[in-house]
Amino acid sequence: MNTLTTTPLAPLLERLFEEAETSGSSAATMPEADRARLFNSKTEYLDLYGRMKDLWLPVSEKTGTLLYMLARGSGARSIVEFGTSFGISTLHLAAALRDNGGGRLVTTEFEPSKVARARQHIEAGGLADLVEIREGDALKTLAADLPETIDLVLLDGAKSIYPEVLSLLEPSLKPGAIVVADNADMCPEYLQRVRDPAQGYLSLPFDEDVELSVWVGR
């Protein structure tokens, strides 16, 4: 038995995944040209995700389980997440911290309505004491006051700035730190970086669009 598979978290996650599956988004009406431009922009990503503020954008159930397993198996105590959304991935990571005996999860989300919902879900899951949500642009919220060492990183926010967010976190990565990037195929620049051994990572794809990397140092 563990936090992930028992009450209150297990039924909460089941409900949240169901809600995510049935939810819609106004982003579906966005012209394709606008979507492509905004997804690839390093300056207009806030506009894009503001338009998609009602979209859940969760990790898959399989990826959520992977996150728990990686954090639990590595004994992680210090985790940073880029892209809280409604908190589904946050719950998986915080559950691992609970079962590891405690720790700190710093997560960041710029959309206020999502921050409010994520807080509710984290409270309902009994994990609020482990989670610090920072509201705002990650390039600002993660630019200071990071954990001295980071055991695990989840990148699941604006895909175009994955490299910039990684650069903020990299000085704090401990040797062997795990970096998971969801929808990494949407940022070729990021994949080129983590797949180049000279950049200090060993990396491989997992389940189509998730990139799993380990920081080994330069």
C-alpha positions as CSV (number, residue, x, y, z in Angstrom):
1,M,0.0,0.0,0.0
2,N,1.1,3.6,-0.7
3,T,-0.2,7.1,-0.9
4,L,-0.8,6.9,-4.6
5,T,-3.1,3.9,-4.4
6,T,-5.1,4.6,-1.2
7,T,-7.7,7.1,0.0
8,P,-7.9,10.0,-0.3
9,L,-5.6,10.3,-3.3
10,A,-6.6,7.3,-5.4
11,P,-10.3,8.2,-5.8
12,L,-9.3,11.9,-6.3
13,L,-7.0,11.1,-9.1
14,E,-9.6,8.8,-10.7
15,R,-12.1,11.7,-10.7
16,L,-9.6,14.2,-12.0
17,F,-8.5,12.0,-14.9
18,E,-12.2,11.5,-15.8
19,E,-12.8,15.3,-15.7
20,A,-9.8,15.9,-17.8
21,E,-11.0,13.3,-20.4
22,T,-14.4,15.0,-20.8
23,S,-13.3,18.6,-20.6
24,G,-13.3,20.9,-23.7
25,S,-11.3,24.0,-24.5
26,S,-11.8,27.2,-26.4
27,A,-8.3,26.6,-27.9
28,A,-10.0,24.2,-30.3
29,T,-11.4,27.2,-32.1
30,M,-8.0,28.9,-32.5
31,P,-6.8,29.1,-36.1
32,E,-4.1,26.5,-36.9
33,A,-1.6,29.1,-38.0
34,D,-2.0,31.0,-34.7
35,R,-1.6,27.8,-32.7
36,A,1.6,26.8,-34.5
37,R,3.1,30.3,-34.1
38,L,2.3,30.6,-30.4
39,F,3.4,27.1,-29.6
40,N,6.8,27.8,-31.1
41,S,7.2,31.3,-29.7
42,K,9.5,32.1,-26.8
43,T,7.8,35.5,-26.3
44,E,4.1,34.8,-26.8
45,Y,3.6,31.6,-24.8
46,L,1.7,33.4,-22.0
47,D,-0.8,34.5,-24.6
48,L,-1.2,30.9,-25.8
49,Y,-1.7,29.4,-22.4
50,G,-4.0,32.2,-21.4
51,R,-6.3,31.2,-24.3
52,M,-6.1,27.6,-23.0
53,K,-6.8,28.4,-19.4
54,D,-9.8,26.0,-19.3
55,L,-7.8,23.1,-20.8
56,W,-6.5,20.5,-18.3
57,L,-3.3,19.6,-20.2
58,P,-2.6,16.7,-17.8
59,V,0.1,14.0,-18.0
60,S,-1.3,10.6,-19.0
61,E,-2.2,8.1,-16.3
62,K,0.8,6.1,-17.4
63,T,3.1,9.0,-17.2
64,G,1.7,9.9,-13.8
65,T,2.6,6.5,-12.5
66,L,6.0,6.8,-14.0
67,L,6.6,10.1,-12.2
68,Y,5.6,8.5,-8.9
69,M,7.9,5.5,-9.5
70,L,10.9,7.6,-10.5
71,A,10.5,9.9,-7.5
72,R,9.8,7.1,-5.1
73,G,12.5,4.8,-6.5
74,S,15.2,7.5,-6.4
75,G,14.3,8.5,-2.9
76,A,13.7,12.1,-4.1
77,R,13.2,14.8,-1.4
78,S,13.5,17.9,-3.6
79,I,11.4,18.2,-6.8
80,V,10.7,21.1,-9.2
81,E,7.8,21.1,-11.6
82,F,7.2,23.6,-14.5
83,G,3.5,23.7,-15.3
84,T,1.2,22.8,-12.5
85,S,-2.0,23.2,-14.5
86,F,-4.8,21.6,-12.3
87,G,-2.3,19.6,-10.3
88,I,-2.6,16.0,-11.5
89,S,1.2,15.5,-12.0
90,T,1.8,17.5,-8.8
91,L,-0.2,15.0,-6.9
92,H,1.8,12.1,-8.2
93,L,5.1,13.7,-7.3
94,A,3.9,14.8,-3.9
95,A,2.7,11.3,-3.1
96,A,6.2,10.0,-3.7
97,L,7.6,12.6,-1.4
98,R,5.1,11.6,1.3
99,D,6.2,7.9,0.9
100,N,9.8,8.9,0.9
101,G,9.4,10.5,4.3
102,G,8.8,14.1,3.3
103,G,10.4,16.8,1.2
104,R,9.7,19.8,-0.9
105,L,8.0,20.2,-4.3
106,V,8.2,23.6,-5.9
107,T,5.8,23.9,-8.8
108,T,4.9,26.9,-10.9
109,E,1.8,28.0,-12.9
110,F,1.1,31.4,-14.4
111,E,-2.7,31.1,-14.8
112,P,-4.4,32.2,-11.5
113,S,-7.6,30.1,-12.0
114,K,-5.5,27.0,-12.4
115,V,-3.5,27.8,-9.3
116,A,-6.7,28.0,-7.3
117,R,-8.0,24.7,-8.6
118,A,-4.6,23.0,-8.1
119,R,-4.5,24.2,-4.5
120,Q,-8.0,22.7,-3.9
121,H,-6.9,19.3,-5.4
122,I,-3.6,19.2,-3.4
123,E,-5.5,20.0,-0.2
124,A,-8.1,17.3,-1.0
125,G,-5.2,14.8,-1.6
126,G,-3.7,15.6,1.9
127,L,-0.4,16.8,0.4
128,A,-0.5,20.5,0.8
129,D,2.3,20.5,3.4
130,L,4.7,19.2,0.8
131,V,3.9,21.6,-2.1
132,E,4.8,25.2,-2.8
133,I,3.0,26.7,-5.8
134,R,4.5,29.8,-7.3
135,E,2.2,31.8,-9.4
136,G,3.6,33.6,-12.5
137,D,5.9,33.2,-15.4
138,A,8.4,30.3,-14.7
139,L,11.3,32.3,-16.1
140,K,10.7,34.6,-13.1
141,T,9.3,32.3,-10.5
142,L,12.2,29.8,-10.9
143,A,14.9,32.3,-11.3
144,A,15.6,32.5,-7.5
145,D,15.1,30.7,-4.2
146,L,15.5,27.2,-5.6
147,P,16.3,24.2,-3.5
148,E,20.1,23.8,-2.9
149,T,20.0,20.5,-4.7
150,I,17.2,19.2,-7.0
151,D,16.6,15.4,-7.3
152,L,13.9,15.4,-10.0
153,V,12.5,17.9,-12.5
154,L,9.2,17.7,-14.5
155,L,8.9,20.0,-17.5
156,D,5.3,20.2,-18.5
157,G,4.6,23.9,-19.2
158,A,5.2,26.0,-22.4
159,K,7.2,23.7,-24.6
160,S,9.1,26.5,-26.4
161,I,10.9,27.5,-23.2
162,Y,12.0,24.1,-22.0
163,P,15.6,24.9,-22.7
164,E,15.4,28.2,-20.8
165,V,13.7,26.6,-17.8
166,L,16.3,23.8,-17.7
167,S,19.1,26.4,-17.7
168,L,17.6,28.0,-14.6
169,L,17.5,24.6,-12.8
170,E,20.6,23.0,-14.1
171,P,23.1,24.6,-11.5
172,S,21.0,22.9,-8.7
173,L,20.7,19.5,-10.3
174,K,22.5,16.8,-8.2
175,P,24.5,14.2,-10.0
176,G,22.0,11.6,-11.1
177,A,19.1,14.0,-11.0
178,I,16.1,12.9,-13.2
179,V,14.6,15.3,-15.7
180,V,11.2,14.3,-17.3
181,A,9.9,16.4,-20.2
182,D,6.3,15.8,-21.3
183,N,5.5,16.5,-25.0
184,A,9.2,17.0,-25.5
185,D,8.7,16.3,-29.2
186,M,7.2,19.8,-29.5
187,C,10.6,21.3,-28.7
188,P,13.4,20.0,-31.0
189,E,15.9,22.4,-29.4
190,Y,15.3,20.8,-26.0
191,L,15.7,17.3,-27.4
192,Q,18.9,18.2,-29.2
193,R,20.3,19.5,-26.0
194,V,19.6,16.6,-23.7
195,R,20.5,14.0,-26.3
196,D,23.9,15.4,-26.7
197,P,26.2,13.7,-24.2
198,A,28.5,16.7,-24.2
199,Q,25.7,18.7,-22.5
200,G,25.8,16.5,-19.5
201,Y,22.8,14.2,-19.9
202,L,21.9,10.7,-20.8
203,S,18.5,10.7,-22.4
204,L,15.9,8.5,-24.2
205,P,12.3,8.8,-25.2
206,F,9.5,7.1,-23.2
207,D,5.9,6.4,-24.4
208,E,6.0,8.5,-27.6
209,D,6.3,12.0,-26.4
210,V,8.0,11.9,-23.0
211,E,11.7,12.4,-22.7
212,L,13.5,10.8,-19.7
213,S,16.9,12.2,-19.0
214,V,19.5,11.9,-16.2
215,W,22.0,14.6,-15.4
216,V,25.5,13.1,-15.2
217,G,27.4,16.4,-15.4
218,R,29.9,17.8,-18.0
